[in-house]
Amino acid sequence: MIAKRIITGILIGIVAGVAMWLGGPVFTVVAALVAAISAYEYYVIVKSEHIQPLTYFGIVFSILLVLNANCPPNITLITLPLIIILATIIPLIWMIFRHNKDNSFINWSWTFSGIIYTGLLISFYVYMRALDNGMGWVFLVIGSTTFCDIFAYAIGSKIGKHSLAASVSPGKTWEGSAGGLAGSIIFAIIASVFFNLPLNYWQMIIAGIIIAVFAQLGDLVESLLKRNMKTKDTGNILPGHGGVLDRIDSHLLTAPVAYYLIVLAINQGWLSS
């Protein structure tokens, strides 16, 4: 099990690293594929006797949101709201003509939430990659989030005693959380120096802290979803890791938060020259 987890992790790292390095259409297509699989896994775990989301609608709109992020900014200003409006309206209209009309608005809500949770949140990595120093920013955010996961698991499994959120994820501990925080800060400093990002050391540390906080919140959000749906993993496509959504849960909240903070810092002139 450990060997499978390590091998799968290495392969994921290689694919992600190459995609981040190449950027452009390659990175966008990889991100869209991740969004599609994540959306599918999301709809599979929420589906039940009383919840029947429009799975294929959700997958298509999740992909569209990611692909749209690779368009020029003047185009996305128009197409992003348009896609979200269509993702709202089309499933509602479809519900009218669906044979089974029970719980229609519940089904619509789960369909729309899946589009936002996977497609929209993942799309912010594509937006981030298009910024100046985009490769460095994406490596910083994804790497710090990953190191947060690794350190939190390693420290928590060894010395974790005090539960962080027992009602959501009993295995998460404050000790593991502190380890994740340390891991995120370490990688944030390494990535900032390696890619010569315009951050001073205090900004590197703050970046690591912010990423760690939202990475762990993202992990807990997915844990809450799985707990509510009474499932352990979102899938089994990744040997030793479960589903794609299991692997990227901590990355979902860090993407939009990091993107807007980077843009704000650039526009306000807070970054080092």
SESEPA-341418 format. One line per field, with one value per residue: residue number from 1; z negated, x, y of N, C-alpha, C in turn. Coordinates in Angstrom, 3 decimals. Layout:
// SESEPA-341418
i [NUM  ...];
n.c3 [Z  ...];
n.c1 [X  ...];
n.c2 [Y  ...];
ca.c3 [Z  ...];
ca.c1 [X  ...];
ca.c2 [Y  ...];
c.c3 [Z  ...];
c.c1 [X  ...];
c.c2 [Y  ...];
END
This chain:
// SESEPA-341418
i [1  2  3  4  5  6  7  8  9  10  11  12  13  14  15  16  17  18  19  20  21  22  23  24  25  26  27  28  29  30  31  32  33  34  35  36  37  38  39  40  41  42  43  44  45  46  47  48  49  50  51  52  53  54  55  56  57  58  59  60  61  62  63  64  65  66  67  68  69  70  71  72  73  74  75  76  77  78  79  80  81  82  83  84  85  86  87  88  89  90  91  92  93  94  95  96  97  98  99  100  101  102  103  104  105  106  107  108  109  110  111  112  113  114  115  116  117  118  119  120  121  122  123  124  125  126  127  128  129  130  131  132  133  134  135  136  137  138  139  140  141  142  143  144  145  146  147  148  149  150  151  152  153  154  155  156  157  158  159  160  161  162  163  164  165  166  167  168  169  170  171  172  173  174  175  176  177  178  179  180  181  182  183  184  185  186  187  188  189  190  191  192  193  194  195  196  197  198  199  200  201  202  203  204  205  206  207  208  209  210  211  212  213  214  215  216  217  218  219  220  221  222  223  224  225  226  227  228  229  230  231  232  233  234  235  236  237  238  239  240  241  242  243  244  245  246  247  248  249  250  251  252  253  254  255  256  257  258  259  260  261  262  263  264  265  266  267  268  269  270  271  272  273];
n.c3 [0.000  -0.855  0.943  3.384  2.952  2.850  5.413  7.076  6.175  7.025  9.823  10.195  9.372  11.375  13.745  13.029  12.560  15.107  16.591  15.271  15.826  18.653  19.101  20.562  23.180  22.560  19.726  19.163  20.335  18.819  16.310  16.886  17.337  14.783  13.439  14.695  13.945  11.184  10.873  11.781  9.789  7.588  8.137  8.150  5.458  4.149  5.165  4.607  3.401  3.099  4.200  7.300  9.238  12.216  13.801  16.217  17.342  15.326  15.456  18.044  17.845  15.833  17.129  19.152  17.661  16.809  19.251  20.293  18.723  19.897  21.898  23.371  21.085  21.712  23.047  21.214  19.349  20.402  21.095  18.747  16.809  18.526  18.880  16.250  15.885  17.847  16.781  14.621  15.624  17.724  16.525  14.851  16.682  17.928  15.855  15.908  18.023  17.343  16.618  13.973  11.548  8.872  6.030  7.509  7.243  5.288  6.611  8.671  7.137  6.112  8.511  9.485  7.388  7.603  10.002  9.343  7.163  8.259  11.115  11.217  9.017  9.567  11.938  11.233  10.960  13.566  14.308  12.556  13.553  15.821  15.012  14.553  13.792  13.512  13.557  11.342  9.250  9.343  8.823  6.242  4.793  5.274  4.526  1.828  0.686  1.084  -0.437  -2.902  -3.252  -3.304  -5.501  -7.548  -7.638  -8.221  -10.692  -12.258  -12.289  -13.760  -16.254  -16.861  -19.032  -19.999  -18.988  -16.014  -14.565  -15.497  -14.967  -12.273  -10.957  -12.496  -12.518  -12.130  -13.680  -16.051  -16.308  -13.888  -12.220  -12.897  -11.980  -9.244  -8.749  -9.163  -7.081  -4.827  -5.013  -4.785  -2.132  -0.742  -1.115  0.140  2.823  3.483  3.425  5.305  7.711  7.860  6.945  6.361  3.428  0.037  -2.894  -5.056  -3.713  -2.334  -4.448  -5.449  -3.191  -3.177  -5.564  -5.077  -2.895  -4.115  -6.022  -4.429  -2.884  -4.744  -5.603  -3.211  -3.003  -5.208  -4.410  -2.316  -3.794  -5.421  -3.473  -2.580  -4.965  -5.415  -3.255  -3.837  -2.991  -2.355  -0.517  2.471  4.814  6.734  8.565  8.341  7.298  3.946  3.147  3.449  4.825  7.423  6.429  3.730  3.702  4.467  2.767  0.755  2.316  3.498  2.187  1.782  4.271  5.407  3.287  3.089  5.684  5.825  3.759  4.729  7.066  5.866  4.332  6.375  7.742  5.734  5.293  3.370  3.558  3.731  5.775];
n.c1 [0.832  1.891  4.010  2.608  1.329  3.502  4.686  2.541  2.265  4.711  4.441  2.210  3.361  5.310  3.763  2.213  4.261  5.518  3.353  2.867  5.244  5.243  2.861  0.234  -1.820  -1.305  -1.113  -3.661  -5.345  -4.662  -5.519  -8.248  -8.918  -8.479  -10.472  -12.751  -12.713  -12.797  -15.272  -16.965  -16.469  -17.421  -20.195  -20.854  -20.500  -22.379  -24.741  -27.819  -30.739  -32.470  -31.169  -30.375  -28.221  -27.424  -25.228  -23.611  -24.075  -22.924  -20.213  -19.492  -19.802  -17.959  -15.563  -15.687  -15.411  -12.760  -11.314  -12.051  -10.607  -8.156  -8.405  -7.929  -7.893  -9.799  -11.702  -12.571  -13.868  -16.362  -17.151  -16.917  -18.995  -21.110  -20.903  -21.379  -23.983  -25.344  -24.820  -26.415  -29.018  -29.605  -29.608  -31.847  -33.944  -33.802  -34.706  -37.416  -38.334  -37.556  -38.195  -38.548  -39.522  -39.187  -37.728  -36.457  -35.200  -33.351  -31.743  -30.851  -29.384  -27.270  -26.077  -25.189  -23.520  -21.458  -20.273  -19.203  -17.541  -15.634  -14.970  -14.897  -13.220  -10.824  -10.147  -8.849  -6.171  -5.315  -5.776  -3.912  -1.508  -1.223  -0.380  2.240  5.357  4.032  4.490  6.158  4.482  2.388  3.789  4.635  2.173  0.850  2.907  3.423  0.965  0.919  3.173  2.215  0.158  1.722  3.507  1.646  0.351  2.535  3.573  1.244  0.486  2.528  2.912  0.482  -2.116  -4.114  -7.283  -8.296  -10.668  -12.901  -15.560  -15.753  -13.419  -11.932  -9.253  -7.611  -5.295  -4.164  -1.423  -0.624  -1.638  0.008  2.418  1.836  1.625  4.286  5.541  4.383  5.332  8.090  8.304  7.246  9.194  11.398  10.441  9.950  12.516  13.845  12.435  12.776  10.811  8.986  9.084  9.647  11.285  9.477  7.051  7.142  6.886  4.361  2.830  3.151  1.824  -0.843  -1.527  -1.312  -3.383  -5.748  -5.431  -5.752  -8.333  -9.675  -9.247  -10.731  -13.274  -13.835  -13.729  -15.945  -17.951  -17.687  -18.245  -20.899  -22.040  -21.466  -19.154  -15.853  -13.724  -13.416  -13.111  -11.231  -9.240  -6.613  -4.058  -3.473  -4.085  -6.760  -9.447  -9.311  -10.377  -9.940  -7.221  -6.837  -8.287  -7.343  -6.207  -8.167  -9.383  -7.178  -6.440  -8.249  -8.026  -5.238  -4.771  -6.263  -5.066  -2.456  -2.910  -3.990  -1.779  0.042  -1.287  -1.434  1.158  2.659  4.628  8.098  10.523];
n.c2 [-1.206  1.269  1.448  1.620  4.042  5.813  5.487  6.259  8.890  9.994  9.797  11.472  13.859  14.232  14.522  16.767  18.629  18.879  19.851  22.292  23.593  23.771  25.172  27.250  25.809  23.077  22.889  23.836  21.880  19.614  20.529  20.780  18.115  17.078  18.503  17.443  14.696  14.995  16.274  14.245  12.274  13.651  13.864  11.185  10.396  11.982  11.188  9.564  7.797  9.914  12.038  13.141  14.234  16.182  14.721  14.682  17.190  18.732  17.923  18.786  21.605  22.138  21.532  23.490  25.864  25.698  25.549  27.999  29.748  29.963  31.740  35.057  37.890  39.946  38.537  36.560  38.138  38.407  35.785  34.204  35.018  34.358  31.552  30.708  31.653  30.135  27.615  27.755  28.175  26.256  23.557  23.956  24.336  21.854  20.248  20.677  19.148  16.655  13.242  12.233  14.316  14.733  16.278  18.289  20.844  20.339  18.509  20.175  22.014  20.443  19.756  22.263  23.090  21.247  22.019  24.522  23.838  22.116  22.768  25.728  26.451  25.042  26.280  28.608  28.063  28.019  30.667  31.803  30.782  32.269  34.744  37.264  35.808  33.452  30.607  30.263  31.191  29.298  26.904  27.551  27.723  25.213  23.442  24.221  23.631  20.861  20.065  20.843  18.960  16.577  16.945  17.360  14.887  13.179  14.171  14.222  11.495  10.432  11.837  12.931  13.876  15.555  16.260  17.912  18.480  16.710  15.938  16.107  15.069  12.659  11.807  13.992  16.166  18.692  18.724  17.596  19.568  21.737  20.708  20.623  23.351  24.152  22.716  23.912  26.565  26.141  25.139  27.322  29.284  28.048  27.756  30.441  31.561  29.943  30.429  33.066  34.878  37.922  38.414  39.294  37.891  37.859  38.018  35.611  33.803  34.543  33.903  31.108  30.479  31.345  29.702  27.178  27.295  27.492  25.232  23.177  23.721  23.216  20.476  19.622  20.402  18.611  16.269  16.645  16.550  13.860  12.565  13.316  12.032  9.489  7.985  6.689  7.123  9.130  7.830  5.361  5.668  6.444  4.589  3.807  6.345  6.839  8.616  11.198  13.561  13.161  13.550  16.193  17.800  19.582  21.488  22.985  25.221  26.822  27.779  29.941  31.809  32.311  33.273  35.715  37.156  37.390  38.920  41.213  42.035  42.602  44.702  46.612  47.198  45.853  43.971  42.981  44.619];
ca.c3 [0.000  -0.931  2.211  4.390  2.657  3.216  6.879  7.628  5.835  7.910  11.168  10.147  9.302  12.689  14.672  12.593  12.759  16.543  17.011  14.726  16.531  20.021  19.058  21.757  23.465  21.887  18.329  19.158  20.633  17.633  15.284  17.302  17.096  13.327  13.096  15.194  13.092  9.855  10.941  11.856  8.461  6.715  8.390  7.762  4.006  3.625  5.735  3.721  3.778  3.085  4.884  8.660  9.948  13.662  13.810  17.455  17.414  14.389  15.982  19.204  17.404  15.094  18.158  19.817  16.777  16.815  20.585  20.446  17.989  20.759  22.892  23.001  20.045  22.249  23.447  20.019  18.689  20.972  21.138  17.415  16.345  19.440  18.557  14.955  16.116  18.558  15.835  13.716  16.323  18.514  15.691  14.379  17.796  18.116  14.790  16.296  18.970  16.812  16.274  12.517  11.104  7.418  5.502  8.644  6.840  4.571  7.662  9.321  6.203  6.091  9.824  9.563  6.401  8.145  11.030  8.649  6.296  9.059  12.276  10.958  8.115  10.274  13.007  10.732  11.218  14.942  14.224  11.861  14.440  16.853  14.436  14.588  12.860  13.275  13.227  9.964  8.339  9.304  8.083  4.834  4.178  5.314  3.728  0.403  0.292  1.031  -1.607  -4.060  -3.365  -3.661  -6.863  -8.465  -7.768  -8.871  -12.098  -12.926  -12.498  -14.721  -17.598  -16.996  -20.179  -20.248  -17.788  -15.408  -14.237  -15.697  -14.380  -10.816  -10.587  -13.769  -12.389  -12.055  -15.002  -16.108  -16.056  -12.444  -11.632  -13.087  -11.046  -7.915  -8.690  -8.990  -5.739  -3.862  -5.104  -4.241  -0.664  -0.241  -1.084  1.179  4.146  3.714  3.726  6.535  8.871  7.739  6.845  5.709  2.043  -1.002  -3.715  -5.825  -2.785  -2.083  -5.626  -5.455  -2.106  -3.652  -6.598  -4.438  -2.104  -5.044  -6.630  -3.472  -2.475  -5.759  -5.533  -2.031  -3.373  -6.120  -3.634  -1.637  -4.846  -5.805  -2.378  -2.614  -6.190  -5.188  -2.257  -4.391  -2.139  -2.815  0.571  3.589  5.945  6.603  9.801  7.994  6.337  2.709  2.832  3.606  6.018  7.751  5.489  2.476  3.851  4.690  1.896  0.067  3.314  4.081  1.586  1.880  5.611  5.533  2.255  3.494  6.910  5.559  2.938  5.628  7.904  4.983  3.992  7.583  8.027  4.660  5.211  2.118  3.822  3.921  7.193];
ca.c1 [0.000  2.783  4.749  1.678  1.104  4.711  4.822  1.483  2.612  5.805  3.875  1.392  4.294  5.947  2.761  1.884  5.434  5.681  2.235  3.094  6.396  4.837  1.816  -0.597  -2.827  -1.000  -1.537  -5.114  -5.966  -4.468  -6.427  -9.615  -9.082  -8.612  -11.798  -13.758  -12.718  -13.237  -16.713  -17.604  -16.391  -18.313  -21.585  -21.028  -20.643  -23.573  -25.930  -28.502  -32.141  -33.170  -30.363  -30.046  -27.650  -27.217  -23.785  -22.923  -24.123  -21.932  -18.867  -19.266  -19.619  -16.692  -14.512  -15.775  -14.871  -11.296  -10.839  -12.290  -9.578  -6.981  -8.699  -7.455  -8.729  -10.941  -12.706  -13.124  -14.783  -17.686  -17.502  -17.055  -20.382  -22.010  -20.865  -22.039  -25.424  -25.830  -24.756  -27.551  -30.310  -29.848  -30.096  -33.204  -34.856  -33.798  -35.518  -38.827  -38.658  -37.080  -39.314  -38.709  -39.411  -39.035  -36.511  -35.793  -34.310  -32.229  -30.866  -30.204  -28.404  -26.087  -25.427  -24.504  -22.431  -20.348  -19.611  -18.416  -16.541  -14.551  -14.572  -14.532  -12.067  -9.627  -9.811  -7.983  -4.771  -5.037  -5.643  -2.656  -0.381  -1.125  0.180  3.694  5.940  2.964  4.990  6.629  3.341  1.669  4.643  4.590  0.886  0.621  3.944  3.208  -0.214  1.330  4.041  1.325  -0.465  2.726  3.983  0.525  0.158  3.700  3.632  0.021  0.482  3.576  2.764  -0.821  -2.919  -5.231  -8.121  -8.520  -12.096  -13.315  -16.874  -15.608  -12.354  -11.307  -7.817  -6.863  -4.873  -3.491  -0.005  -0.494  -1.879  1.234  3.393  1.459  1.991  5.744  5.859  3.963  6.258  9.384  8.253  7.011  10.498  12.209  9.906  10.130  13.930  14.203  11.831  13.066  9.546  9.173  8.627  10.673  11.148  8.240  5.965  7.225  6.331  2.916  2.252  3.103  0.787  -2.164  -1.749  -1.535  -4.711  -6.808  -5.236  -6.356  -9.780  -10.137  -9.246  -11.853  -14.516  -14.096  -14.013  -17.339  -18.771  -17.653  -18.924  -22.338  -22.457  -21.113  -18.191  -14.474  -12.944  -14.238  -12.885  -10.054  -8.467  -5.206  -3.661  -2.870  -4.553  -8.202  -9.874  -8.654  -10.884  -9.215  -5.852  -6.771  -9.217  -6.677  -5.789  -9.309  -9.584  -5.962  -6.326  -8.830  -7.487  -3.887  -4.844  -6.710  -4.056  -1.341  -3.361  -4.093  -0.417  0.626  -1.956  -1.164  2.591  3.187  5.687  9.438  10.848];
ca.c2 [0.000  2.426  1.503  2.141  5.459  6.553  5.462  7.112  10.269  10.422  9.983  12.686  14.979  14.422  15.069  18.128  19.477  19.147  20.711  23.637  24.161  24.099  26.182  27.371  24.784  21.807  23.028  23.998  20.586  18.769  21.049  20.443  16.680  16.936  19.014  16.503  13.501  15.425  16.502  12.924  11.656  14.425  13.485  9.779  10.233  12.653  10.554  8.625  7.592  11.197  13.049  12.708  15.387  16.054  14.469  15.054  18.650  19.245  17.668  19.662  22.991  22.197  21.601  24.795  26.898  25.601  25.934  29.435  30.491  30.131  32.780  36.398  38.509  40.695  37.537  35.907  39.073  38.152  34.362  33.604  35.167  33.651  30.120  30.515  31.846  28.947  26.492  27.941  28.127  25.041  22.452  24.251  24.042  20.403  19.652  20.778  18.079  15.384  12.351  12.250  15.710  14.790  16.922  18.940  21.928  19.719  17.971  21.324  22.583  19.576  19.877  23.556  23.135  20.464  22.837  25.545  23.203  21.529  23.564  27.120  26.552  24.569  27.231  29.679  27.714  28.443  32.129  32.089  30.449  33.305  35.965  37.400  34.820  32.484  29.277  30.309  31.294  28.016  25.975  27.944  27.389  23.763  22.793  24.497  22.857  19.457  19.907  20.927  17.635  15.571  17.193  17.156  13.436  12.576  14.590  13.794  10.043  10.077  12.415  13.575  13.449  16.462  16.296  19.227  18.600  15.316  15.671  16.113  14.128  12.283  11.570  15.251  16.639  19.989  18.488  17.448  20.883  22.520  20.154  21.098  24.766  24.210  22.237  24.921  27.702  25.700  25.101  28.678  29.952  27.396  28.102  31.879  31.796  29.229  31.095  34.503  35.601  39.227  38.355  39.297  36.682  37.913  37.694  34.166  33.126  34.813  33.096  29.729  30.369  31.454  28.486  26.061  27.438  27.163  23.839  22.317  23.938  22.488  19.058  19.400  20.537  17.340  15.289  16.874  16.025  12.390  12.131  13.467  11.049  8.175  7.293  6.853  7.709  9.607  6.941  4.486  5.800  6.650  3.555  4.290  7.699  6.945  9.331  12.472  14.557  12.928  14.045  17.647  18.532  20.687  22.479  23.684  26.537  27.640  28.375  31.288  32.703  32.709  34.081  37.083  37.824  37.739  40.038  42.379  42.462  43.207  45.974  47.566  47.444  45.310  43.008  43.525  44.813];
c.c3 [0.000  0.375  3.323  4.212  3.107  4.733  7.541  7.380  6.728  9.317  11.239  10.159  10.637  13.673  14.314  12.854  14.213  17.035  16.516  15.470  17.938  20.056  20.273  21.931  22.722  20.442  18.235  19.392  19.444  16.519  15.607  17.071  15.608  12.883  13.508  14.297  11.701  9.822  10.977  10.482  7.481  6.890  8.018  6.265  3.456  4.122  4.762  4.211  3.920  3.784  6.241  9.445  11.440  13.908  15.050  17.715  16.541  14.888  17.130  18.761  16.573  16.063  18.823  18.965  16.775  18.164  20.805  19.787  18.819  21.847  22.442  21.998  20.574  22.721  22.214  19.235  19.165  20.798  19.755  16.850  17.217  19.110  17.249  15.087  16.815  17.647  14.816  14.418  16.993  17.649  15.151  15.456  18.021  17.081  15.155  17.155  18.506  16.379  14.777  12.009  9.586  7.050  6.585  8.207  5.992  5.584  8.392  8.429  6.161  7.419  9.884  8.585  6.882  9.192  10.378  7.885  7.085  10.164  11.955  10.094  8.802  11.337  12.530  10.855  12.639  14.997  13.604  12.764  15.496  16.330  14.737  13.489  12.546  12.890  11.776  8.965  8.209  8.554  6.589  4.166  4.141  4.447  2.243  -0.130  0.141  -0.177  -2.896  -4.314  -3.898  -5.109  -7.884  -8.707  -8.558  -10.359  -12.865  -13.225  -13.546  -16.129  -17.829  -18.141  -20.349  -18.961  -17.317  -15.129  -14.285  -15.011  -12.857  -10.354  -11.841  -13.693  -12.351  -13.466  -14.909  -15.849  -14.558  -11.730  -11.739  -12.151  -9.624  -7.712  -8.439  -7.578  -4.673  -3.846  -4.488  -2.717  -0.080  -0.130  0.034  2.573  4.473  4.105  5.073  7.770  8.838  7.731  6.043  4.300  1.107  -1.939  -4.575  -4.949  -2.432  -3.225  -5.684  -4.376  -2.539  -4.675  -5.967  -3.646  -3.014  -5.649  -5.658  -2.900  -3.459  -5.836  -4.339  -2.283  -4.253  -5.402  -2.942  -2.645  -5.303  -4.747  -2.440  -3.852  -6.026  -4.228  -2.644  -3.441  -2.608  -1.773  1.677  4.821  5.700  7.826  9.534  6.927  5.113  2.273  2.877  4.905  6.259  6.772  4.115  2.517  3.916  3.721  1.226  1.019  3.789  3.499  1.714  3.219  5.700  4.523  2.669  4.718  6.601  4.668  3.783  6.482  7.078  4.657  5.176  7.821  6.982  4.507  3.937  2.329  4.024  5.407  7.620];
c.c1 [0.869  3.544  3.873  1.473  2.289  4.855  3.787  1.790  3.704  5.283  3.011  2.288  4.944  4.977  2.437  3.041  5.641  4.589  2.426  4.219  6.005  3.785  0.913  -1.614  -2.577  -1.482  -3.055  -5.828  -5.831  -5.417  -7.879  -9.910  -9.270  -10.003  -12.894  -13.864  -13.225  -14.743  -17.470  -17.620  -17.335  -19.760  -21.859  -21.271  -21.887  -24.857  -26.505  -29.935  -32.872  -32.400  -29.931  -29.490  -27.517  -25.715  -23.089  -22.982  -23.022  -20.513  -18.547  -19.002  -18.348  -15.521  -14.504  -15.175  -13.349  -10.733  -10.978  -11.194  -8.325  -7.202  -8.115  -8.406  -9.941  -12.058  -13.371  -14.050  -16.215  -18.082  -17.665  -18.462  -21.378  -22.070  -21.595  -23.552  -26.026  -25.842  -25.881  -28.872  -30.589  -30.286  -31.502  -34.238  -34.961  -34.687  -37.002  -39.244  -38.162  -38.270  -39.599  -38.461  -39.296  -37.702  -35.734  -34.807  -33.146  -31.227  -30.125  -29.114  -27.126  -25.337  -24.592  -23.329  -21.220  -19.565  -18.702  -17.260  -15.371  -14.101  -14.094  -13.280  -10.775  -9.194  -8.869  -6.503  -4.375  -4.891  -4.298  -1.454  -0.177  -0.560  1.672  4.276  4.945  3.444  5.446  5.496  2.606  2.481  4.597  3.313  0.655  1.643  3.756  2.012  0.136  2.217  3.234  0.665  0.521  3.165  2.874  0.293  1.298  3.747  2.416  -0.004  1.500  3.272  1.400  -1.646  -4.189  -6.026  -8.369  -9.999  -12.702  -14.636  -16.836  -14.617  -11.568  -9.792  -6.977  -6.541  -4.219  -1.997  0.261  -0.686  -0.642  2.334  3.120  1.822  3.489  6.142  5.524  4.920  7.605  9.362  8.038  8.323  11.363  11.753  10.134  11.563  14.297  13.683  12.019  11.781  9.745  8.596  9.814  10.397  9.884  7.047  5.954  6.578  4.816  2.210  2.109  2.007  -0.605  -2.494  -2.056  -2.932  -5.800  -6.658  -5.929  -7.864  -10.380  -10.226  -10.451  -13.199  -14.848  -14.391  -15.462  -18.287  -18.842  -18.367  -20.439  -22.876  -22.069  -20.231  -16.784  -13.621  -13.882  -14.083  -11.673  -9.147  -6.972  -4.796  -2.959  -3.352  -6.070  -8.559  -9.077  -9.093  -10.239  -7.832  -5.798  -7.629  -8.574  -6.226  -6.938  -9.524  -8.361  -5.878  -6.946  -8.270  -6.117  -3.929  -5.212  -5.734  -2.853  -1.709  -3.451  -2.712  0.266  0.041  -1.659  0.324  3.231  4.385  7.020  9.723  11.951];
c.c2 [1.260  2.594  2.074  3.641  6.306  6.642  6.372  8.580  10.825  10.703  11.242  13.920  15.283  15.073  16.519  19.084  19.855  20.095  22.142  24.341  24.609  25.202  26.137  26.263  23.467  21.846  23.113  22.675  19.639  19.215  20.707  18.965  16.403  17.389  18.036  15.274  13.848  15.646  15.177  12.254  12.348  13.967  12.032  9.659  10.938  11.993  9.531  8.462  8.929  12.315  12.502  13.901  15.115  15.937  15.001  16.558  19.245  19.079  18.622  21.100  23.161  22.324  22.977  25.908  26.890  26.036  27.437  30.270  30.727  31.183  34.121  37.052  39.255  39.764  36.930  36.828  38.866  36.692  33.726  33.791  34.401  32.164  29.853  30.680  30.630  27.725  26.564  27.641  26.783  23.855  22.696  23.936  22.536  19.719  19.665  19.585  16.713  14.538  12.379  13.670  15.847  15.438  17.677  20.019  21.431  19.174  19.091  21.908  21.757  19.640  21.151  23.625  22.344  21.227  23.872  24.915  22.635  22.486  24.959  27.218  26.115  25.572  28.332  29.338  28.115  29.961  32.508  31.857  31.524  34.625  36.071  36.509  33.702  31.099  29.224  30.371  29.964  26.963  26.280  27.460  25.883  23.032  22.999  23.722  21.380  19.188  19.998  19.581  16.599  15.726  16.963  15.669  12.802  12.905  14.090  12.313  9.612  10.577  13.057  13.007  14.284  16.673  17.725  19.466  17.202  14.990  15.613  15.062  13.762  12.106  12.830  15.745  18.014  19.838  18.340  18.770  21.773  22.032  20.602  22.556  24.929  23.792  23.255  26.113  27.344  25.723  26.488  29.448  29.379  27.824  29.573  32.201  31.180  29.957  32.611  35.331  36.887  39.284  38.510  38.122  36.691  37.557  36.215  33.391  33.311  33.997  31.643  29.510  30.383  30.192  27.307  26.107  26.995  25.755  22.903  22.506  23.200  20.997  18.744  19.518  19.221  16.235  15.409  16.321  14.502  11.858  12.223  12.415  9.621  7.355  7.599  7.556  8.179  8.730  6.073  4.570  5.956  5.638  4.147  5.658  7.828  7.638  10.599  13.556  14.402  13.565  15.573  18.455  19.741  21.787  23.366  25.079  27.428  28.373  29.772  32.276  33.220  33.616  35.524  37.847  38.246  38.949  41.320  42.931  43.138  44.597  47.046  47.877  46.925  44.397  43.712  43.656  43.869];
END
